[in-house]
Amino acid sequence: MPTFAPRTKLATHKVFNQPADFEGRNLFADDLPLREASLREGGSDLRPRLARLGEVVGSERVLELGAEANRAVPELASFDRFGRRIDEVRFHPAYHELMGLAMEHGIHDVAWEPGRLRGGHVAHAAMLATFSKAEAGTMCPINMTYAGVAALRIEPDAVAPWLTGIVGGRYDPALRPIGEKCGLTLGMAMTEKQGGSDVRANETRAYPLEGPGSRAVRLVGHKWFCSAPMSDGFLTLAQAKGGLTCFLVPRIAPDGTRNAIHLMRLKNKLGNRSNASAEIEYHDAYAERLGEEGRGVRTIIDMVHHTRLGTIAATLGLMGMALAQAVHHAKGRRAFGALLLDQPLMRGVLADLAVEYEASCVLVMRVARAFGETDETERAFARLGVALAKFWLTKRCPAFVAECMECLGGAGYVEESALPRLYREAPLNAIWEGSGNVIALDILRTLSREPAAGAAFAAELASARGVDARFDAAADALTGRFVADPPDERDARFVAERMALLLQGALLLRHAPSPVAGAFVASRLRGDGGRLFGSFAGAFDVDAVLSRQTMSD
């Protein structure tokens, strides 16, 4: 019988006209708008630390870890092989490695480092944005751990072991008492089925445990969303005798046993696949009161305030990675006789996206700086600014990522590309920590109840007046509208949008190159822009804007 040698390949064509792999780059140092904004607002001494993180997360190894952690999603283990209830979440090793890297670089505690005088919250935001470019899901527990410190400091003596375990701690996924661990993480369990964002409708009950002056209670009830259920402890809200109260719930009770926190199921989410979110029930779970009884919302608001900073930083990271992918593709792909980057219409789209990203960078980092200030004007600005940024940036993010995906054509729509994961992640931060309507109403309440916040906003606009008549006219129009017809709830979204745009415009006029600031003011404030990215009329120095996206150190 005849024999046939096996074919080793079926070569029908040569693969060419494709961009190089997106890897081996510094995701901080190569991002000029992020680098400029973070170092300006946080101090140039942050450069080495941020650059080290950018180099690590831009490596081929970490980019692949991010992809792998989202392919191999967390799994719930309710029982062990002997039938004992364990309520654990099991993760792929890539997740643990990413968490270890994040805590090794101090994203969770840089803002709280002893002796740090300035720039800590800017460093947190810049690092979280940079890490989110490679993998965003792990930033949920990292950001909640960072934000939890703000709430714990209400009673620092009572929770000293927790603060010690977080600040300076490193990733330790083992389930054991906090005193035996080299680092701690915190999660959050607030909302219930019947209330959602209306936490005052919560029905989980807290029953006091015996002991004079005891802060300890047992909790009975459920939570519809428990973010990061593998954390060492959770801040939660429950009804006590004096009203809605905040409690700290450890996974290991003081007697060394597993606390009675039952994980009913993990959420099957659209995105954020590497991170676990659970529905839980408290079955007489041990907890300790944090803050005054009946003032739970006031206690937890510090944590929510700080987690909102993380949501806008993560949004910035998603936008930055999507834009970098689009520019990279356009630089390495030819069509109709020229590089995509040299095609006039594509250049216009990319330049408009670049303007949007520049405006997002200056806003996030300016808000982050305000978090670290002790001046009451700055603190008031932080409360208003983070809400404005969260409302606007998280709404813009899905359309922004979708446009970047389209720049890659069909190659951007397949799972081997980073864009599908970024696209699934894009809507999330608009939902977490208060959806759009909640945030818009928060903005109106802040303006009504805190005159200092409105004054701080007006001061930011005033600092940019006289540079561009178009900006001045837009600012006058909003101010005039407030005087003629004070906003009510039906106006909340319009007010939030216009205030955010004016704040971005003011910051760009003060800090960005004139082609960037001018393009923003013309397209977003004067009305020369359409409803789509790349749709604008009038002068727009595309070359100057794009040059900032194609340079690096």
Secondary structure, DSSP 8 states (H G I E B T S, - for coil): -------S--------S----S-SS-TTTT-HHHHHHHHHHH-GGGHHHHHHHHHHHTSHHHHHHHHHHHHS--EEEEE-TTS-EEEEEE--HHHHHHHHHHHHTTTTTGGG-TT--S-HHHHHHHHHHHHHHH-STTHHHHHHHHHHHHHHTTSTTTTHHHHHHHTT-------S-GGG-S---EEEE---TTTTT-GGG---EEEE-SSTT--EEEEEEEEEEEESTTSSEEEEEEEETTEEEEEEEESB-TTSSB-SEEEEEE---SS-TTS-EEEEEEEEEEEEE-SSTT-HHHHHHHHHHHHHHHHHHHHHHHHHHHHHHHHHHHHH-EETTEEGGGSHHHHHHHHHHHHHHHHHHHHHHHHHHHHT--SHHHHHHHHHHHHHHHHHHHHHHHHHHHHHHHHTGGGGTSTTSSHHHHHHHTTGGGTTTS-HHHHHHHHHHHHHH-HHHHHHHHHHHHTTTTS-HHHHHHHHHHHHHHHHS---GGGHHHHHHHHHHHHHHHHHHHHS-HHHHHHHIIIIIIS-B-SSTT-B-S---HHHHHHTTS---
